[in-house]
């Protein structure tokens, strides 16, 4: 018996994988084909994570950008289907990390579920080595994304357009948070994609662009770092991979000029950390810096990603700080 199967991807769910299983819409032209359709649909539905109502809240997404297959993990909050104009937080893993690792270690999904915002975890391109280490191209860091001249700014821009079109995202409330190489990428996006990003958070990163940072608007900055970080030293110098990293003070100076911070910053000492704030010419906070005395190259308040990694700071919680910070700002 002849059986014709037609597969297509609907616009609303463009080539998504749900927990590593591809979801297709299936048309079967056959009298007996109904049984096959029922089987495929049952298999498909079993691969989705749903609520009791059958609504899907988590997606492993795939998108093609510049001839490369790019991947991401998307989490919708519990009340997504009953609300509109939701905040979107883009969370960027560090060098060698993954979307799943970032989600587990940073706690942003839990925060999003509690506070009602969407979280997307894009992934950098993997290396061809045995460990497939993922990286972001920020201009002056990091391989292999840098050496292959991957346009990660374009990837994030296309991804944001897709998410805003397909989901109930408020385009004026899109934010980026990153760790390490992901934090450097957050700075690069603030420089090159300021028309789409309201504010950023950098954890254990620094400004590593290869050309002058010239955003189209002032971008609020939250920076969190440890004085004990030797992989991306706060004072700059040689760190992980024998790479030179820009001092964070230099990055703050660049952004203070961009954000029109005309008065000197004010620093206050707290238990376990120093808080420094820069205000713009209207007296509004523009840059917040938390420098902890404990921790290291890790996500404060998060989990230790591997046995030999630095312990996270307990002086502050980066996820709580970034959400409090992001709520102050939106695009004009």
Secondary structure as GFF3:
##gff-version 3
##sequence-region A 1 332
A	DSSP	beta_strand	4	8	.	.	.	ID=ss1
A	DSSP	beta_strand	17	18	.	.	.	ID=ss2
A	DSSP	beta_strand	21	22	.	.	.	ID=ss3
A	DSSP	beta_strand	25	29	.	.	.	ID=ss4
A	DSSP	alpha_helix	33	46	.	.	.	ID=ss5
A	DSSP	beta_strand	58	65	.	.	.	ID=ss6
A	DSSP	beta_strand	68	75	.	.	.	ID=ss7
A	DSSP	three_ten_helix	80	82	.	.	.	ID=ss8
A	DSSP	beta_strand	86	92	.	.	.	ID=ss9
A	DSSP	alpha_helix	99	106	.	.	.	ID=ss10
A	DSSP	alpha_helix	108	115	.	.	.	ID=ss11
A	DSSP	beta_strand	118	122	.	.	.	ID=ss12
A	DSSP	beta_strand	125	126	.	.	.	ID=ss13
A	DSSP	beta_strand	134	135	.	.	.	ID=ss14
A	DSSP	alpha_helix	152	166	.	.	.	ID=ss15
A	DSSP	beta_strand	169	179	.	.	.	ID=ss16
A	DSSP	alpha_helix	181	192	.	.	.	ID=ss17
A	DSSP	beta_strand	199	203	.	.	.	ID=ss18
A	DSSP	beta_strand	220	226	.	.	.	ID=ss19
A	DSSP	beta_strand	237	238	.	.	.	ID=ss20
A	DSSP	three_ten_helix	240	242	.	.	.	ID=ss21
A	DSSP	beta_strand	244	245	.	.	.	ID=ss22
A	DSSP	alpha_helix	248	258	.	.	.	ID=ss23
A	DSSP	beta_strand	266	270	.	.	.	ID=ss24
A	DSSP	beta_strand	273	279	.	.	.	ID=ss25
A	DSSP	beta_strand	285	292	.	.	.	ID=ss26
A	DSSP	alpha_helix	318	326	.	.	.	ID=ss27
###
